[in-house]
Amino acid sequence: MPKSIGAHMRLDESERFRHGEMRLSQRIGWLDALRGFAMLCVIMGHLSGMDQQAKIWLYSFHMPLFYIILGRCFDMRSMIPYWLV
């Protein structure tokens, strides 16, 4: 029988990971830094005073970079309801 997820029930480590909760020690530092760099590129790309050539350069990779990061972090198991696993 599946476990119910109520406010009164604490999740064990595997269920917490499955529900998107992650301890700070489980995070991947270089991936977080890369995501931060990509965010800065988006902000810089939206600045109006920036040179057109620099914007073209930033736009050539900053959004594909987000998709690469997403692909690295995506877990198909998170798309399946917890009670089916």
PyMOL commands that set and color helices and strands:
alter all, ss='L'
color gray80, all
select helices_A, chain A and resi 13-18+24-26+29-45+52-59+62-73+76-79+82-84
alter helices_A, ss='H'
color red, helices_A
deselect
rebuild
show_as cartoon
